[in-house]
């Protein structure tokens, strides 16, 4: 995220709060010879971006945080449910050829393999399919369960997991995507996916100041 540009008045408000905080909005307005209503938008911006915090019946005080700390704090609040994409799933019964075709048509790098009850049993990556296809002319007769990564060797995430934790899992395991799952008594239902592309979009949205209000 680029550095937040403050107006001259906002910078002056910060100086006042640093020196006198906690301080009420009315007292800040008095020092600037302005009305409380005039200052309300500036105080809202400084509070939402994290420069100031406000406590009822106490007033505003300076947090001392840098832009980098603001970004870090916001990243630690993001949940998978708000950024997950639609998963692309295939049956465990399909052939490697069909899996390659699906991956090409859907333009994805990871396929999630499910059983007859639609529960997760495997994951297929581009590397898996490439490895299986090299020098093999019988792709239509090879089932995907011969080459997929199977449970319990699949890393999954839930909707309430933190995006930051998922990002670390993607890096640590050197994979492109995680299935978002919902647990039941019989297995894991795939309800979404989080990919490196999702992570890139999140970073871009931060740079455009769309995530931080």
Secondary structure as UniProt FT lines:
FT   HELIX           8..20
FT   HELIX           25..32
FT   HELIX           36..48
FT   TURN            49..50
FT   STRAND          52..55
FT   TURN            56..58
FT   STRAND          59..62
FT   HELIX           67..75
FT   TURN            76..77
FT   HELIX           80..82
FT   STRAND          89..91
FT   TURN            92..93
FT   HELIX           96..106
FT   STRAND          110..114
FT   TURN            116..117
FT   STRAND          119..125
FT   HELIX           126..133
FT   TURN            134..135
FT   HELIX           139..141
FT   HELIX           144..146
FT   STRAND          149..150
FT   TURN            151..152
FT   STRAND          156..157
FT   TURN            159..160
FT   HELIX           163..173
FT   STRAND          177..183
FT   STRAND          188..195
FT   HELIX           196..207
FT   TURN            208..209
//
